[in-house]
Amino acid sequence: MKSVMLTAAIILSTPAFAFAQDKCYDNAEDQIAMDRCADAALKKSDKKLNELYKQIAARLKEDADTKKLLVQAQRDWIKFRDAECDFQTAAAAGGSVMPMLIAQCMDGLTQARAEQFEGYLNCEEGDMSCPVPAAN
């Protein structure tokens, strides 16, 4: 009983909890199907993030030093995301819900990172707090 309540608490506190937002979950009849829904959402968010990353990298093509910083920041962010999701889902370790919780956590953090990237791509010219040059 304690583990069921703990799992429910984790699911409800996970920022990427997407059951209400995604029709995929409406048709999921078992944990494997819910895992697939969470994985599909993560893949969609990851694809968007990668597209934004490529746009930023393209704008930095003339600035090798800043582009190198972008690459390192993204590598470090991926390590952070993975470690953070391991931490957030530790109470469900070994449980059947674990893959879904990990994917949902990663999806939420990936969406947040994509929002950061969108902000970088929409900086106004002359904004010294923005590492990405304005579009031409």
Sequence and secondary structure as in RCSB ss.txt:
>XXXX:A:sequence
MKSVMLTAAIILSTPAFAFAQDKCYDNAEDQIAMDRCADAALKKSDKKLNELYKQIAARLKEDADTKKLLVQAQR
DWIKFRDAECDFQTAAAAGGSVMPMLIAQCMDGLTQARAEQFEGYLNCEEGDMSCPVPAAN
>XXXX:A:secstr
 HHHHHHHHHHHH TT  GGG HHHHH  SHHHHHHHHHHHHHHHHHHHHHHHHHHHHHTTT HHHHHHHHHHHH
HHHHHHHHHHHHHTGGGTTSTTHHHHHHHHHHHHHHHHHHHHHHHHT  TT TT SS    
